[in-house]
Amino acid sequence: MLQTIERAGLPDLFEHKKHIVYPAGGSAFSSSDTMKNVYFILSGKIKISQVNPETSKEQTLYLLSRGDIYDVITLLDGREHDYISVALEESEVVEVPIGHIRELIENDPAFNTFFFPYLAKQMRNMEDLAVDLSLYDVYNRLLRLIARNVDTAKGRSLKLIHNLSHEELAALVGSVRKVVNRNIQRLKEEGILEVSRKQLKLKSLQQLFEKLKY
């Protein structure tokens, strides 16, 4: 998305920018940062999550990668957003003052042709998460997570989740590591997943689709 915006010729967006690199395992932008700036992800992977302080249970809300924008919620409503952000791998972002992005939304139709479809995609992702947590068990949440991350351009490869730990996968599907371990083993036995050296790979797309029917 960022390359597309650059090609569209939106100089105001890039006149006031700052490149930042977050090391793997380190904190990324904070809620106070996103009250002032919007972040365009150039590379890497950044997790946005919330944690229950009483139980320490974590729920991942977004996995941001190249082409993502954060934080569109604060950008639109101006309210501070409670979250934790962690760079799961070295990540490069472009920081742009929030006021400049609001000006683009108000005055630049070319920017909006990219921004509003992205906003709709994020809203749909949150809807999917709410449906998964409300209506499906952990096994089926994993199936749906895998289906959403199949990289059709690379055959059986999985996007974003292929190298996540079972603990990180548990945070994505609203569960705990022990339960996810058990269900990943089931998916392996059913011939849906290949698991090796903390790498997940889709073994059978047909098997995946067959399971999703039920």
SVG drawing of the C-alpha trace seen along z (x, -y; Angstrom):
<svg xmlns="http://www.w3.org/2000/svg" viewBox="-22 -20 39 58">
<polyline fill="none" stroke="black" stroke-width="0.4" points="0.0,0.0 2.8,-2.5 4.4,-2.1 1.1,-2.7 0.5,-5.9 4.0,-7.1 3.3,-6.5 0.0,-8.3 1.9,-11.5 0.9,-12.6 3.8,-14.8 2.1,-16.2 2.2,-12.8 5.9,-12.4 7.1,-16.0 6.7,-15.3 7.9,-11.8 10.3,-9.9 11.7,-6.5 11.9,-4.3 13.2,-0.7 12.0,1.3 14.2,4.3 12.7,7.8 11.2,8.4 11.1,4.7 8.1,2.4 6.9,0.4 4.7,-2.7 2.7,-3.5 -0.9,-4.8 0.6,-8.3 2.5,-8.0 -0.6,-7.2 -2.4,-10.2 0.1,-12.3 1.2,-10.2 0.0,-7.6 2.4,-4.7 2.8,-3.0 4.5,0.4 7.3,0.9 8.6,4.2 8.6,6.7 5.7,7.8 4.1,5.9 1.6,7.4 -1.1,5.2 -2.7,6.8 -4.5,6.3 -3.9,8.1 -6.1,8.7 -4.1,7.5 -5.8,9.9 -5.4,13.1 -2.5,12.1 -4.4,13.5 -3.5,11.9 -5.7,11.3 -4.0,10.3 -6.1,7.8 -3.9,7.2 -0.7,8.6 0.6,5.6 2.9,6.2 4.0,4.3 1.2,2.1 -0.6,1.8 -1.5,-1.5 -1.8,-2.1 -3.8,-3.5 -6.8,-4.2 -9.2,-4.1 -7.4,-7.0 -7.0,-8.8 -10.8,-8.9 -12.1,-9.4 -9.2,-11.2 -9.4,-9.1 -6.4,-7.3 -6.4,-3.6 -5.4,-1.1 -3.1,1.5 0.4,3.1 2.5,3.2 5.5,5.5 7.8,6.0 7.8,9.8 10.7,9.2 12.7,6.2 10.2,3.8 10.6,0.5 7.8,-2.1 7.2,-5.6 5.8,-8.0 3.6,-10.8 1.9,-13.5 -1.8,-12.6 -2.9,-16.1 -1.4,-15.6 -3.3,-12.4 -6.5,-14.0 -5.9,-16.8 -5.4,-14.1 -8.7,-12.4 -10.5,-15.7 -8.9,-17.1 -7.3,-14.4 -9.6,-11.9 -6.5,-10.0 -5.5,-9.2 -9.1,-8.1 -9.2,-5.6 -6.6,-3.7 -7.5,-4.6 -11.2,-3.7 -10.8,-0.2 -8.1,0.4 -10.4,-0.9 -13.1,1.5 -10.6,4.4 -9.7,3.7 -13.3,3.5 -14.0,6.8 -11.0,8.4 -12.4,7.2 -15.8,8.6 -14.2,12.0 -12.4,12.0 -15.6,11.3 -17.4,14.1 -14.6,16.5 -14.4,15.9 -18.2,16.0 -19.2,18.9 -16.4,21.3 -14.2,23.6 -10.4,23.4 -10.1,26.1 -12.3,24.2 -10.8,20.9 -7.4,22.3 -8.9,23.6 -10.3,20.2 -7.1,18.5 -5.1,20.8 -7.6,20.3 -7.3,16.5 -3.5,16.7 -3.1,19.1 -0.7,17.5 -2.2,18.6 0.6,17.0 3.0,19.4 1.0,22.6 0.9,24.1 2.7,21.3 1.1,19.4 1.3,15.6 2.2,14.0 1.5,17.0 3.9,19.5 6.7,18.9 4.7,17.9 5.1,19.7 2.2,21.7 1.9,19.0 1.5,16.3 -1.1,18.5 -3.0,18.9 -3.2,15.1 -4.6,14.9 -7.4,17.4 -8.2,16.4 -6.9,19.5 -3.8,20.8 -0.7,22.6 -1.6,26.0 -4.9,26.1 -3.4,24.8 -0.6,27.4 -3.2,30.1 -5.2,28.8 -2.2,28.2 -1.2,31.9 -4.8,32.8 -4.4,30.8 -1.1,32.5 -2.6,35.9 -5.5,35.0 -3.0,34.1 -3.9,30.4 -0.7,29.0 3.0,29.8 4.9,28.7 8.7,28.6 11.2,26.4 8.4,24.0 7.3,23.6 3.8,24.2 3.0,25.1 -0.3,26.1 -0.2,29.7 -3.6,30.1 -5.8,27.2 -8.5,29.6 -8.5,31.1 -8.7,27.6 -11.7,26.7 -13.4,30.0 -13.1,29.3 -14.3,25.7 -17.6,27.0 -18.7,28.4"/>
</svg>
